[in-house]
Amino acid sequence: MSKLATILGIIVLAIAFGTAPMPLTLTLQDPTRNVTIYPNVLFAVPLILLGTLLLLYGVTVKNPQDARVT
């Protein structure tokens, strides 16, 4: 288990989930309704994938001290 990769994965996931739900509301010229878009999702989705991969790597990798043959 790699503690560095696990901690980095948790930090990246926290940042990604923290930035994702910021809405941007637009009002069009002839509005029948307001339009809400989430532009930060384009930034958050790759960060969620990266954080998940770091977390999985941190959990599954073996330390070199554990792999020694005695």
N, C-alpha and C positions, 0 to 999 in steps of 0.2 A: 504494500500500500504506500503510495507516494503522497505525503502530507502536503507538499507544495502544490502539486497538480489538483488535489482535492480542494484546498483552500482557494486557489485561483479560480477553479470551476464554480465554487459557491459565490465568490465575489462577482464574477462575470454574470452569473445568473441573476444575482440581486440587482445589479445595474441594469440588466436587460429588462427585467420585470418592472423595475421602477420607472424606466423611461417609456415603456410601451403605451400606457393608457393616456397619453396627453393628446386630447382632441383639438382640432382646429375647425372652427365653425365658419362657414362661408355663406354670405347672403348674395344670391344672384340678382341680376337687374330686374327681372320680372319674377319675383319669387312666388312659387306656390308652396314652397317649404324651405327650410334651412338645410344646408348640406353639411354634414360633419364627416371629416376625414381624419385619419390617424397617420400622419406622415412619419412619426417615429417608429412605426411598425417595420418600415423598411430598414431601419437601423437596428431594431431589437431582434428581428428574426435571425440574422446571422450570429448575433451575440448569444442568443439562446442555444443555437446549434453548437457554437464554440464552447460555451460553458458546459453543455451536456457532454461533449466529447472529452473535455478536460476532467470532468467529474468521473466519467467512466474509466478514463485512463488512470486516474489517481487511485481508483478503487481496485482495479484489476492488475496493475503492474506489481511485480515483486521487487523487493529491495535486494541489492547485490549481496548484502550480508546474509539474507535468508537463503540465497541460492548456492552458497558455498557447500562443497562436498567435503565431509570430514573423514 
